[in-house]
Amino acid sequence: MPKTRALDPAQPWVELTTTAADWKAADPQLLATMLGELHLIRAFEETVLELAGEGLVHGPAHSSIGQEGGAVGSIVGLRSTDAINGSHRGHHQFLAKALTHVTSGSLDLGTLVTPPVQTVLQRTLAEILGLAQGYCSGRGGSMHLQWFEAGALGTNAIVGGGVPLGAGNAWAQKHAGTTDVTVSYFGDGATNIGSVLESMNLASAWKLPFTFFIENNLYAVSTSVEESTGEPRLSARGLGFAIPSWRVDGMDPLAVHLAMLEAEKVMRSGGGPAVIEAEVYRFFHQNGPYPGSAFGYRTKDEEAAWRKRDPLLRVATEMIKLGLIDQAGVDSVRAQAQAAMALAVGELTEADPDAAGKRRIRAELWPDPSFVDVGLRGDLSELSGARTLDPLEYSGAVEQSKFVDAVAAVMGRRMDQDDRIVILGEDVHRLAGGTNGATKGLSKQYPDRVLGTPISENAFAGLGGGMALDGRFRPVVEFMYPDFMWVAADQVFNQIGKARHMFGGVNPVPLVLRTKVAMGSGYGSQHLMDPAGIFATSPGWRIIAPSTAADYIGLMNTALALQDPVLVIEHVDLYGQPEEIPAGDLDYQLPFGKAGIRRQGDDVTVISYLSMVRHCLEAVEQSGMDAEVIDLRWLDRASLDWETIGESIRKTNSVLIVEQGARGTSYGAWLADEIQRRFFDWLDQPIERVTGSEASPSISKVLERAAIARTEEVVAGLERIRAGLGQR
């Protein structure tokens, strides 16, 4: 028989419970603050459900009633400079952090509601009601609560979606030289989500001061933990990543607090991340004021048994035993919390004159409708005073450079001048500059700022997003191929792209995402796409697509100065091209939002970007048409050079849009629609487009060529335009 031996986990996995001695040893002020916060949060949540029942909460009301102990126990001892983020059921997490911040973690139960506490309650309620005075100006609502000043990074409607962002914040804390920590809260359902597990791996590998806090409330909507996983003790997830893990009764706030103190010792000493699983119970259904038993997936007996373990009751009972309070004192705390919420509601609502006995939101408190798009991107004030240079207008000394060498050179120059810049991605630190040489020499010069990541796009893209939101670093994230964005789509589109606007339009998101189009390289359907069309129709992103090395330098410098997320699209066909760039100058910015006219002409306006600009110029020469060729450079809706485009169309009265990739994800489809809306009166014929086929490129060399556009397809497009001109 084979010889076997039991393997021990690399880090401890323990269950922590309190004893009477722990309660006796606890600081009475800590217990009082816990009791006060628990009652404030409970009264808040009861008010939200009451207002939701009256139809005054637009959207879901994910109550945390019953789960308050996990949030209060873990947060009450944190610093304001420590950070948290949370889930769609996050009112209690946000309130615990905000209340701890404004009270410095100490509440007087005799005067529970001070003006700062009242303000927190009212502004949080206003946010949930969608009102302008809310922390996110009404845009976040119930599921997206953020207050950076208090260390509340933002709750999140995507299950597990905030965890990579929290890891990025923890990276920033560590590398800024602090001993601060970040705690990310998520539920039992999220423990089976890839982004959470990817982040566990990354946080462990990089020793981040980050707690994965699992609020195990036993049900993901109505699906039980036992149905969802073979290991219902969810803190076991940490063992596979060598993360010390604690399992604790979340209905006992002191037990949670003691577990968090143990986790803090690990994190603040540089030992890396921790996992805490707090078993809690939501007294109501996933959303709204009814118990789960009303929907048939829980029994009334189960719910009654958990209600006896109410964290508010547990803390009050223990404090009464210790002689720290009596029942009248507990009743006073509850009454003060309820009065505070009644006051907040009175400030935000009024009697409805059209419906006796009902309330309505005060009309003057709604956001102005004109605010709808404000803050989707920044106002560009950060570019004020920058030195700009357009290579098309440059007549000074030049030097030779391959395109890809210019990519590495300008990044090296910016890293030398700005120590906030951090590059992260797969293999960026190896292979003499990644898979194409775009980071050549940078790892040797800046070993702590060129971070080779595991294969985990969701985790490292989100980590970059968290770094950007922290503000102390400027991440440059590389996706080896743009198709990989689908793996990280939640972080790219739901998180990074929406963050500024969703949380009120104030906080910048200075992140650059680099990727390369590789059509023609034989890598097949899952490596070759052009992402421009997808990003152009997704909110929040700016997009640049340089066709020359000189443009790349200026565009990248501009991208790294912007306070918005910027997608930088490159093309492998350009990497090896010999180029002329301004001699000895890697510091200029390309003028923001300015297209380049590569060829003047009168017959047709040809619009393109990246490598297809050169194919367009070749096709024009072959066709003999007098075409004007515009290199867009900037592709997003907010940055397009409509002035140059419009001036050309008014001259030529016809348009050909050229791109290389598939029709289904076409950038040109969106652009054609926008052009005909803006310039319809100047068009003498329908807008023509050149694209690839409907299919993604295949591995077969013949089928790949058939699926993409190059010079021949542009010539054919010009001939269609010529035919249209002949029919005028």
Secondary structure, DSSP 8 states (H G I E B T S, - for coil): ---------SS-EEEE---HHHHHHS-HHHHHHHHHHHHHHHHHHHHHHHHHHTT-S-S-----TT-HHHHHHHHTT--TTSEEEE-SS-HHHHHHHHHHHHHTT---GGG---HHHHHHHHHHHHHHTT-TTSTTTTSSTTT---BGGGTEEEE-SSTTTTHHHHHHHHHHHHHTT----EEEEEEGGGGG-HHHHHHHHHHHHTT--EEEEEEE-SEETTEEHHHH-S---GGGGGGGGT--EEEEETT-HHHHHHHHHHHHHHHHTT---EEEEEE---SS-SSSSS-GGGGTSS-HHHHHHHHTT-HHHHHHHHHHHTTS--HHHHHHHHHHHHHHHHHHHHHHEEE-TTSTT-EEE-GGGS--GGGTTTTSS--SGGGTT--B--GGG--S-EEEEEHHHHHHHHHHHHHHH-TTEEEEETTTTSTTTTTTTTTTTHHHH-TTTEEE--S-HHHHHHHHHHHHHHSS-EEEEE-SSGGGGGTTHIIIIIIIHHHHHHTTS-S----EEEEEE-TTSS--TTT----HHHHHTSTT-EEE--SSHHHHHHHHHHHHH-SS-EEEEEEHHHHT-EEEEETT----B--TT--EEEE--SSEEEEE-TTHHHHHHHHHHHHT--EEEEE-SB-STTT--HHHHHHHHHHH--EEEE-SS-STT-HHHHHHHHHHHHHGGG-SS--EEE---SS---SSHHHHHHHS--HHHHHHHHHHHHHHHHT-
